Amino acid sequence: MERMHHRTTRGATIGALLLAAAACDAGAPIVTPGDDPPDAARTTIGPLVATLQLPMSEVMPGGTFVVRYQLSNLSSDSVRLELACTSDVTFRLLAPDGSAVTPGGCLTAITTRTLAPGGFILHDFPMRAERPGLVPTPLPAGRYVLVAEPNVLRIDGVDVTATPLSLTRSLQVR
């Protein structure tokens, strides 16, 4: 099984969350066929399954939590992915009133990646419940919605952008 498991850092602020893409130990995927963790959202993109897991549903203002994103090839063939950005996924955060706390975004650069049959890409993203700025401030209490949008443009040359895809999980700031 191919595993693309990255330890990277980024100093990007994603809305109310300080996003530093990071570390996870090489290990098992968070989702296997037929397995749906209760704290995960899934969507299908052709032969791929994108999974967003938010193991903590509550966090204190300014507190740290981890978001886990996985893109799995469940087919019996290798797939060639073309991504819209240098990142596999883009995050946005919506405030309790539905307004965008962050617009999301990524460094636009078409990138390619190949996933072997049964292969997966797995990232853990440590985040903080903070408003962005020179001096980040803790988010006020409320229920926020984290939106993850896979950045897949084409799979084996076939355009998959006709239907926008997104995964969402709720986060309660106490």
C-alpha positions in Angstrom: 0.0 0.0 0.0 1.4 3.4 -1.0 1.4 5.9 1.8 2.0 9.6 1.2 2.2 10.8 4.8 3.6 14.3 5.1 5.3 16.3 7.9 5.2 19.9 6.7 4.8 23.2 8.2 3.0 26.3 7.0 2.7 29.7 8.6 -0.7 30.4 7.0 -3.6 31.7 9.0 -6.9 30.2 7.9 -9.6 32.6 9.1 -10.2 32.1 12.7 -7.8 29.2 12.7 -4.0 29.3 12.6 -3.2 26.5 10.2 0.2 24.9 10.4 0.1 21.8 8.3 1.9 19.2 10.2 2.8 16.0 11.4 1.4 12.7 11.8 3.2 9.4 12.5 3.2 7.0 9.6 0.3 4.7 10.4 -3.0 3.2 9.3 -5.5 5.2 7.3 -8.4 6.8 9.3 -10.9 5.2 7.0 -11.0 1.8 5.4 -13.7 0.6 3.0 -16.9 0.1 5.0 -15.6 2.0 8.0 -17.2 5.3 8.9 -15.9 6.9 12.2 -18.7 8.9 13.8 -16.6 12.0 13.9 -15.8 11.9 10.2 -17.5 13.2 7.0 -16.9 11.5 3.6 -17.4 12.3 0.0 -16.7 10.3 -3.2 -14.7 11.8 -6.1 -14.7 9.1 -8.8 -12.6 6.2 -7.5 -11.4 8.4 -4.5 -12.9 8.9 -1.1 -12.1 12.1 0.8 -12.5 12.0 4.5 -12.5 14.9 7.1 -12.2 13.9 10.7 -12.5 16.3 13.7 -11.9 14.1 16.7 -12.6 17.0 19.1 -16.0 18.6 18.7 -15.4 21.2 21.4 -12.5 23.5 22.1 -11.8 26.4 24.4 -11.3 29.9 22.8 -7.7 30.0 21.6 -7.4 26.2 22.2 -5.6 23.8 19.9 -7.3 20.9 18.0 -6.4 18.6 15.1 -8.2 18.2 11.9 -7.4 15.0 9.9 -7.8 14.8 6.1 -7.4 11.7 4.0 -7.8 11.1 0.3 -7.9 7.3 -0.5 -7.8 5.4 -3.8 -10.3 2.6 -3.4 -10.0 1.3 -6.9 -7.8 -1.6 -8.2 -5.9 0.8 -10.5 -3.4 3.6 -9.9 -4.9 7.0 -10.4 -3.2 10.2 -11.6 -4.5 13.3 -9.8 -4.3 16.9 -11.0 -4.7 19.3 -8.1 -5.7 23.0 -8.3 -3.2 24.0 -5.6 -0.1 22.9 -3.9 -2.3 21.6 -1.1 -4.7 18.6 -1.3 -7.4 20.4 0.5 -8.5 24.0 1.3 -10.2 24.9 4.6 -12.8 27.7 5.3 -14.3 28.5 8.7 -17.9 29.8 9.0 -19.1 31.7 12.0 -22.2 30.9 14.0 -24.2 33.4 11.8 -23.0 31.6 8.6 -20.7 34.4 7.6 -17.2 33.5 6.4 -14.6 34.0 9.2 -12.1 32.9 6.6 -12.3 32.8 2.8 -10.0 29.8 2.5 -7.6 29.7 -0.4 -4.3 28.2 -1.4 -1.2 28.8 -3.5 -2.5 28.3 -7.1 -0.2 25.9 -8.9 -1.4 22.8 -10.8 0.3 19.9 -9.3 0.1 16.2 -10.1 0.2 13.1 -7.9 -0.3 9.4 -8.4 -2.0 7.1 -5.9 -1.5 3.4 -6.2 -4.4 1.0 -5.7 -5.4 1.2 -2.1 -3.0 4.1 -1.6 -3.9 7.2 0.5 -2.7 10.7 1.4 -3.1 11.5 5.0 -2.5 14.9 6.7 -3.0 16.1 10.3 -3.6 19.8 10.6 -3.1 21.3 14.1 -5.2 24.4 14.4 -6.1 27.1 16.9 -9.5 28.6 17.7 -8.3 32.2 17.0 -9.1 35.2 14.9 -6.2 35.9 12.5 -4.1 39.1 12.8 -0.8 40.4 13.9 -1.9 39.4 17.4 -4.4 36.5 17.1 -7.4 36.7 19.5 -9.4 33.8 20.7 -12.7 33.1 19.0 -15.8 34.0 20.9 -18.1 31.1 22.1 -20.4 29.6 19.5 -20.8 26.8 17.0 -18.5 27.1 14.0 -18.5 25.1 10.8 -15.2 23.9 9.3 -15.5 23.3 5.6 -12.9 21.3 3.7 -12.8 21.4 -0.1 -10.7 18.8 -1.9 -8.5 20.5 -4.6 -8.9 17.7 -7.1 -9.4 19.0 -10.7 -8.9 15.9 -12.8 -8.6 12.2 -12.2 -6.7 10.3 -15.0 -7.4 13.4 -17.2 -11.2 13.5 -16.5 -12.5 16.8 -15.2 -14.3 16.3 -11.8 -15.0 20.0 -11.1 -18.6 20.0 -12.4 -19.9 19.2 -9.0 -18.3 21.3 -6.2 -17.3 19.0 -3.3 -17.0 19.9 0.3 -16.9 18.2 3.7 -18.1 19.9 6.9 -17.8 19.3 10.6 -19.0 21.4 13.5 -16.8 22.8 16.2 -18.2 24.2 19.4 -16.1 27.0 21.0 -16.9 27.2 24.7 
